[in-house]
Amino acid sequence: MKVQVAIVGAGPSGLLLGALLHKAGVDAVILEAKTPEYVLGRIRAGVLEQVSVDLLDTVGVGERMHREGLVHGGFELCFGGARHRIDMKRLTGGKQVMVYGQTEVTRDLMDARLAAGLTTIYEAADVSLHDFDGPTPRVRYRKDGATHEIECDFIAGCDGFHGVSRASVPAGAIRNFERVYPFGWLGVLSDTPPLAHELIYSNHERGFALCSMRSMTRSRHYVQCSLDDKVEQWSDDAFWDELRRRLDPAAAESLVTGPSIEKSIAPLRSFVAEPMRFGRLFLAGDAAHIVPPTGAKGLNLAASDVSYLGSAITEYYQERSSAGIDGYSQRCLRRIWRAERFSWWFTNLMHKFPETGEFGQKMQAAELDYLVNSVAASTTMAENYVGLPL
């Protein structure tokens, strides 16, 4: 097979890139190691910046998002037994975010690709990348007992943190920056109404908590937990009891509980790989960077990466210019490091760290008090939360 672009990974970043390239008339194939059902079974965040919403509209998959998604103009910070609202819409001149699950984004992109008759090869085993430092990169894979090869002009590595794309880069050509946090998030998905109309981020002496939602009938809640914890140790009742302890009295009283339909523990890390281009191989999304889920930047960063990459590849074919692909890594990394900074800061502000003790908790309380009582500080937080411009 010969195509212009081979995309490795059929998560939201790979599918969105495929949609952007198809709109521009660029021929691309997507390879995915897992089944479509497995891809759709991944439970991920669901807060979309306006940039991401606009990109989904651009490729024609925004109709269901606008019909079913929840537009939020603010969020609440809970500390000291009370909640304080950050009015993003007022502080940023009208900007808001959309609550719409990553699973639904993936489904919409997947359905659109299928309807357009575009090629996605699922259950592609033993994927390997070759000759991307030259003019004719190749991607090999096995399927149905046979070995196949794709010859292409460019390879887009959208296959996540554990994927083959970044692992294929020679060790001396890439530099990794990482911060692993000493705790995780225990998350529960339940068919219960959301606690509030907007997200609640709680700083408590027992640890962080987040009350979120996927719809008006499905909620997603989290509590900070030890990395040594196991899901099996947490009954539903134990989770709900712990969540209540970390909320203000009014929120704890109004919390509606129910059986979990999914329960998992996710470790937290900040990670960036530099650069993001290696000859004709480009990294995008989680293949190049990870943020803590505090602030919901992961999917949005992936969307901005593929926006830059889609434009760069389109420019190469339509204008015979390499300027976009030459500047891809630097352009992405400037936005990535800003988002990494915000996610790192927000994580440090809201979580209980074992090494900081009572002094650290007092510093958090003082900063939170300043944050909600200073228009300048609230504005800085709001503009980062809604997303910095491309």
N, C-alpha and C positions, 0 to 999 in steps of 0.2 A: 504494500500500500504506500502511496505517496501523497502527502498533504502539505499544506503550507505550515500549519501549526499542530503539534501534538501536545495535548493538555493531559497531564498526569494528575488524576484525582477528580472525582465527580461530586465533591461537596459543593457548598454554595459558591465558593470562589471559582472553582473550575467551571461550574455550570454558568455562572454569570459572565466569565470571560468568554466562554463559548458563545453565549447569546450576543455579547457585544461584537465579537468577530463576525458572527453570522450576519448581523445587521449591516456591517461594513463590507460584506461580500468576501470575507476571508474564509478559506476552507480549513476547518479544524476538526479533529477527532479527539474524543475524550476516552481515556483509559481509567478504569476503576477496579481495584483489587477485590472489592466486596460486592454483594448483591444490592440491587436497588432497595430492598426491604431493610437490609442492614444499615444502609446510608440514612434512610428515613427514620430508623429507630434510634439514632443518636439524639439525646436530649441536650439541647444547648440553650443559650440565652436568647432573648427576644426583644431587645431594645434597639431600634433602628434610628440612626441619625438621619437628618434631612437629605444628606448626600446619598445615603444608601437608598432611601425612598425614591429619590429622583432617578437613580440608576435603574432600579427595578421598573419604574415607569418608562424609562427610555427604551428598554428592551421589550416592553409590552406585557409585563407580567404583574402589573400593579393593581388590577381590578379587584381581586379578592382581598388583597391587603387593605385597600381603602374601604372595602365593605365590612370586613371583619376585624381589622386592627383597631387598637385603642390609642387615640392621640392624647399625649400627656404634655401639659404645659408646666409641670413642676414635679417635685418630689419632696419627701419629708425626711428630716434628720431627727432621730430620737436619741436623747441623752438626758441624764439627770431627771428621769421620770416624766419628761414632757417632749412633745413633738414640735418641730419648727419647719415651716414650709419654705423651700427655695423656689421662688416664682421665676422659672426659666423664661417663660414667654415675655414677662414684663422686663426682666433684666437684660434680655438679648434682642429686644426690638421685634418680638413676635416669633422667634424660633421655638420649635417644639420637637418632640421625639414621638416615634410610633412604636407601640408595643405589639409585636407580631412575631411569633415563634420562629426560630431558625429552621425548625423542621418544616414549617409551612412555606418559608422562602424557598427551601430546597425542593419541596413538592411542586411549587408553582413553576420553578425553572425547569425541573425534570419533565413536567407535563408539556411545557411549551417546546422543549427540545424534541420530545417524542412526536408532537403534533406537526412539527416542521420537517420530520423525517431525517433528522441529523443523527450521525453515528456516535453512539456511546457504547463502548465495549466493557461490560461488567464481568466480574470474576476473571480478570486478566491476572494471571499468576506469574511470579518470577520476573516482574518488570525490571528492565535494566536500560540505562541510558549510555549512549556511545557517541564519541566523536563530536561532542558539542563545542569543542574548541576549534572546530573547522567549519567549512561551508555547508556540509551535508550531515547534520546530526541524524542519529537513528535511535529508535526505541524498539526494544525486543520484549516479547512477552509470550507466555504459553497459555493456550486455551483449548479445551477439548482434546488434550493430548498432543497437540501440534505446536510448534514454535513459529511465531509470526514476527515480521519486522516492518516497522513504519519508517520511511524516509521522509524527512521534513526540513523546513528552513529554520524553525525555532521550536524549542521545547519550553513549555510553561509548567513549572513544578508547583502544583496546587494540592499536594498530597499530604499536608499536615506535618506535625512535629516529628512523627516517627516514620515518615515516608522515605522513599528511595531517592528523591530528588536532591535534598541537601546532603544525604549520605554519599551521593555520587561525586560530590565536589572534592578534589584533592585537599587533604588536611591543611596544607600550607597556604591554600588560596582563600581560606575563610577564617573569620575570627568570630567567636561566640562570646556574648555577654549574658550573664545569668545571675538571677537572685532567686533562690528557693526559699519559700516562706515556711516557718516552723508550725504550720497548722493547715487544716483543710476546711472545706465546706461540706457539711452534710445537707443534702437537698432532698426535699420531698415534693412530689407532684401529686395533687389531689383534686378530685372533682368537687371543689368547694368554692363558694364565692370569695372574691378577693377581700382582704381585710379593709382596704381603703381604695379610693379611686385612683391613687397614685402609689408609687413605690415608697416603702418605708425602710430606711437604712438606720440600724440601731447600734449605738456604742454603749456597751454595758460592762460592768466589772466582771461578769461571767463570760464575756466574749461577744463578738459581733453577731448580728442577726439581720436578715433581709426578708421582707414580705413583698412578694412580687406576684405577677399573674400572667396567664397566657390568654385568657378571655374573661368574660364576666361570670363564667361558671367553672373555670379551672384556675387553680392557684399554684404557685411555685414558691416555696419558703425554704430558707437556709438558716443554719446556725453554724458558727465556727466550732470546729472540733479538733481533737488531737489527731495527728497523722497515724497514731497507733490504733485508733478506733476502727472497728469493723461494722459494716452495715448491720450485720446480724445482732450486734449488741444493742441496737436501737429499735425498740418497739415503736409503733405509731404513737402510743400513749406517752412514752418517754420523750419522743421528739416534741409533741405538742406542749407538754408540760415545760420543757426547757425553753421553747420559743416564748411561751407566755412570760416566763421569768425575765426575759430580756426586753420586754416591751413596756410601754407606759401603762398605767392601770386601765385607762379607757380602752386602749387597743387590746390588752389582754382579755378584758371582759367581753369584747365584741367579736373576738376571733372565733370563726366557725371551723370546726375540725371534722375530719372524716378519714376513711381508710386511704392509705397511700396507694397510688397506681404505679409509682416508680420511686425508688429510693437509692441514692448513691452518694459516695464521698469523693470529692475532687480535690487533689492537692493544688496549691497555688504557686505560680512561678512567674517571674518576669524574664523574658528571653529575647535577644535580638542577635541575628546572624548578619554579618557584614562581609562583603557587599552582597547584593541580591542578584547580580548578573555575572555569569561566567561564560564568556563567549556567546553562544546562542542558547544557553540555558538561563531561564529567569525564575527566581523563586517568588512566590506570592502567598499571602495569608500565613497560616500557622507553620508552613514550611520555613518561614523566615523569622517569625516573631510570635511570642506568646505574651499576653497580658493577664494579670489577675482579673477575675470576673467583676471585681468592684469597679463600677463605672461603665460596664458593658461596652468595651471598645473592640473586642476581638473580631466579631463579624464585620464591624464597620471599617476596621483597618484593612481587612481582606478585600472589602468592596472597593476601597480607595486604591489599593494596590492594583487590582485588575482593571480599574478605570484608567490608571496611568499606563498599564501595560497594553490594554486594548487600543488606546489612542496611539501609543508608540508603534505598535505593529501595523496598524492601519496607515499611519503616516509613512512607514517604510514602503508599503505596497502602492499607495496612491500617489505619493509625492517623491518616491525614490530618495527619501531622506533618512539617515541613521541618527538624527539628532535626538529623537525621542527615546530610542532604545539605548543610546549612549548615556543619556541622562536619567534613565529609569531608576537605578539604584539610589542615586543621590536624592532624587525628588521624593521617592518613597520614604527613605530613612529620615528625612527632616520631619515629615508628619508622624512617622512611627515613634520617634524618640519623644515628641511632644505628648503623644498619647500614652507612652510608657511612663513618662514623668507624672501625668495626672493619675494614672491607675496606681502607680507606686505610692504617690502622696495620699490618695484616698484610702488605700489599703492600710497604710501606716496610721492614718487618722482614726480609723474605725475599729481596728482589731486589737485584741489583747495580746501583747508580746511578752513572752516569759522573761525576757532579759531586762525589761524596762521597769517592772515593779510599780509601786504606788506613785513614784515620781512621774513615771511615764504616763500613768493614767491621769494625773493632775494636769500634765501638759496637754494631753488630748482634750480634756474638759475645757481648759483655757482657750485652746485654739477653736474648738467648736463654738464656744460662747462668742468669741470674736467674729467667727465666720457668719453666724446668723444675725449679728448685730451691726455688721459693717456692710454698707451697700457695695463698696469696692471689692471686698472679699467675696461676698455673695455673687457679684457679677462675674468675677474670675472663675468661680466654680461653675456657674451656670453656662458660661460660654464654652468651657471645656466639656461639660456634660453633653450639651447639644451637638458638639462636634465642631472642630476647627475647619475652616474652608479648605477645599482642595487647592 
